[in-house]
Amino acid sequence: MPLYTYRYRSLPSGSTFPCTVAEQPDNVELNRFPHLLAYDHSRVRLERPGSAASDYINANYVSGYDRRRKAYIAAQSPFNARTICDFWLMIYQQRVSKVMAVRSHACTIIIMPNTHRRRDATQRLRELASRRRCVFGITLRDGVVGKCDDQSQWAGLG
C-alpha cells in the first residue's frame, strides 16, 4: 500500500473537537451538511455591531504550511440568502484577498482587491456581475450581488 494511502486511512474521522456553537438551534440551519460543522476553538466569528444575529458562520481558520496561525479559512459554500450575505461579510471583515471554490468538476478563483476598502470590494463584485459570472452557485447580474435582510447586513457590499 502506498504511503499516502496509509496516511489518509489513518486520519481520524468524524468530529475531533467540540462543535457546540454550530449545534445550537439558531445555527443548525446555517450548516449545509449536518456532519460538517465548525469547530469551536478555531471558528471564524462575524462582527455584527448592533445586531441580534448570531456571529456564527460555518468556517474555520486553518494554519498554513509554515505553521502560521489563521493563514487560511475553510468555509462551506453558501446555499441560501442568509449564508450568502454571511459569506461575503466574512470575506470583507477578514480581508480575504483570494477565494477559491473547489468542486469535484471545477475550481474557481476570485481575486479580491488588496486595499480591502469597501468601495474596492464592491467594485470587484460588480465587475464579476457585469460579466454574468456565477460565484458559489449564485449568478451575479446587473451589479446586484444579493439582498440581505436586517438580521444579516454585511457592511454594504451590495
C-alpha positions in Angstrom: 0.0 0.0 0.0 1.4 3.5 -0.9 2.4 5.7 2.0 -0.2 8.4 1.1 -3.0 5.8 1.2 -1.8 4.6 4.6 -1.6 8.1 6.0 -5.1 9.0 4.6 -6.6 6.0 6.2 -5.0 6.8 9.5 -6.7 10.2 9.7 -9.4 10.4 12.3 -13.0 10.5 11.1 -15.9 12.5 12.5 -15.6 15.5 14.7 -12.4 15.5 16.7 -13.1 18.7 18.6 -16.3 20.3 20.1 -18.8 21.9 17.8 -21.2 23.3 20.4 -21.8 26.7 18.7 -22.6 25.0 15.3 -25.1 22.7 17.1 -27.1 25.5 18.7 -30.7 25.5 17.4 -30.3 29.0 15.8 -27.2 27.9 14.0 -28.2 24.5 12.7 -29.9 25.9 9.7 -26.7 27.7 8.7 -24.9 24.4 8.2 -25.2 22.9 4.7 -24.4 19.4 5.9 -25.1 18.1 9.5 -21.8 16.2 9.7 -19.5 19.1 8.6 -19.5 21.6 11.4 -17.2 24.5 12.5 -15.0 23.6 15.5 -15.5 25.9 18.5 -11.8 26.6 19.0 -10.9 27.8 15.5 -14.2 29.1 14.1 -14.5 32.5 12.3 -16.7 34.9 14.2 -18.7 37.5 12.3 -18.8 41.0 13.7 -22.3 42.3 13.9 -22.4 45.5 15.9 -25.9 46.5 17.0 -27.4 43.3 15.6 -29.1 40.4 17.5 -28.0 38.0 14.8 -25.5 35.2 15.7 -21.8 35.6 15.0 -21.8 32.1 13.6 -20.7 31.1 10.1 -19.6 27.6 9.1 -16.0 28.5 8.7 -12.7 27.7 10.5 -9.2 29.2 10.5 -6.6 26.8 9.2 -2.9 27.0 9.9 -0.5 27.4 7.0 2.2 25.0 5.9 4.7 27.3 7.7 2.7 26.9 10.9 1.3 30.4 10.7 -2.0 30.5 12.6 -5.1 31.7 10.7 -3.3 31.5 7.4 -6.4 30.3 5.6 -10.1 30.0 6.1 -12.0 26.8 5.2 -15.7 27.5 4.7 -18.8 25.8 3.3 -20.2 27.2 0.1 -23.2 29.5 0.8 -26.6 28.0 0.0 -29.3 30.5 0.8 -29.8 34.3 1.2 -28.5 34.3 4.8 -25.4 32.3 4.2 -24.6 34.3 1.0 -24.6 37.5 3.0 -22.7 35.9 5.8 -20.1 34.6 3.4 -19.3 37.9 1.8 -19.4 39.7 5.2 -16.7 37.2 6.3 -14.7 37.9 3.1 -14.8 41.6 3.8 -14.2 41.5 7.6 -11.3 39.0 7.4 -9.7 40.9 4.5 -9.6 37.9 2.3 -7.7 38.5 -0.9 -8.3 35.3 -2.8 -11.4 33.0 -2.7 -11.1 29.5 -4.1 -14.0 27.2 -4.6 -13.0 23.6 -5.0 -15.6 21.3 -6.5 -15.4 17.9 -8.0 -15.7 19.2 -11.5 -14.0 22.6 -11.4 -12.1 25.1 -9.4 -13.0 28.8 -9.3 -10.6 31.5 -8.0 -11.8 35.1 -7.3 -9.1 37.7 -6.7 -10.3 40.5 -4.4 -8.6 43.9 -4.3 -5.6 44.2 -1.9 -6.7 47.5 -0.5 -9.6 46.0 1.5 -11.7 49.1 1.2 -15.4 48.5 0.9 -15.6 50.5 -2.3 -12.9 48.4 -4.0 -14.6 45.1 -2.9 -18.0 46.3 -4.1 -16.3 47.3 -7.5 -14.8 43.9 -7.8 -18.1 42.1 -7.2 -19.8 44.4 -9.7 -17.1 43.5 -12.3 -18.0 39.9 -11.8 -21.7 40.8 -12.1 -21.1 42.7 -15.4 -19.6 39.5 -16.9 -22.6 37.5 -15.6 -20.2 35.2 -13.6 -21.5 32.5 -11.4 -20.0 32.6 -7.9 -20.8 29.8 -5.4 -23.9 28.9 -7.3 -25.2 32.5 -7.4 -25.3 34.3 -10.7 -24.4 37.9 -10.3 -26.4 40.2 -12.6 -26.7 43.9 -13.1 -24.4 44.9 -10.4 -26.6 43.4 -7.7 -24.9 40.8 -5.6 -27.7 40.0 -3.2 -30.3 41.5 -0.9 -29.8 40.9 2.8 -32.4 41.2 5.5 -31.9 43.3 8.6 -30.5 40.3 10.6 -27.6 39.7 8.2 -26.4 43.0 6.9 -23.0 42.7 5.5 -21.3 46.1 5.6 -22.9 47.5 2.4 -21.3 45.1 -0.1 -24.3 45.1 -2.4 
